[in-house]
Amino acid sequence: MNLPHSVLPATADAFVLAGGLSTRMGQDKALISLAGKPLIQHAIDILRHAGLDPRIAGARSDFSSFAPILRDDPSGSGTGPLSGICTALASGTAELAVFLPVDLPLLPSRLVAYLLRHADITQSAVTLLSASSFVQTFPVVIRREALPLLQASLHSDDRNCLKAFREASRILSKPFTVLPVELLLQSGQIPHSDDFPPAVWFLNLNSSRELNRAETLLAGKQLQVS
């Protein structure tokens, strides 16, 4: 689907999911430093460069110096990102909300912007991306009317986000859309640039090894720029 490259929905909420605790790296994941700034700042910058005004959901710490924060319901503690998503949707007013976790710092902002435009035009309940045929849970654009159905999943025994997204879409009888990033690049919907190749867009920083790899990639990019 050919979409205009510059027009975002009139209103859309944007949230950084910052509830992850990195047991393997021994600290709040959002505060782990990459290329001289914390991961939470990388996520905020991605959303801002996509033309959005992000807030922070699911925060374990006080991140108010970075962006406005939403506190999770204490009863949802330990229930994973679905709790932060439900809290954010309940606080929002826009029809659409985009969610980005703190541990995808190499994701291009133009990809987030396209995801949001596509969700708006297709009226999809949930819009996601895939890479190498693997569906990525985040970033995700969710229609606000899915909230009660996601809350039902949150209070069930199975809080898997992808399952909850699929079920909400099915009950709403609205599309559950997965966009292959390779196809978006081939069709020119996501323009090629000097950013990282798609193979590393979804590099998820869950270990020191992955963090070191991201540091190396960013250092190499900085050398190219200079």
Sequence and secondary structure as in RCSB ss.txt:
>XXXX:A:sequence
MNLPHSVLPATADAFVLAGGLSTRMGQDKALISLAGKPLIQHAIDILRHAGLDPRIAGARSDFSSFAPILRDDPS
GSGTGPLSGICTALASGTAELAVFLPVDLPLLPSRLVAYLLRHADITQSAVTLLSASSFVQTFPVVIRREALPLL
QASLHSDDRNCLKAFREASRILSKPFTVLPVELLLQSGQIPHSDDFPPAVWFLNLNSSRELNRAETLLAGKQLQV
S
>XXXX:A:secstr
    SS   SS EEEEE   EETTTTEEGGG EETTEEHHHHHHHHHHHTT   EEES SS  TTTS EE   GG
GTTS HHHHHHHHHHH  SSEEEEEETT TT  HHHHHHHHHHHHHHT SEEEEEETTEEEEEEEEEEGGGHHHH
HHHHTSS   HHHHHHHHHHHHT  EEEEEHHHHHHTTSS   SS  HHHHT    SHHHHHHHHHHHHHHHHHH
 
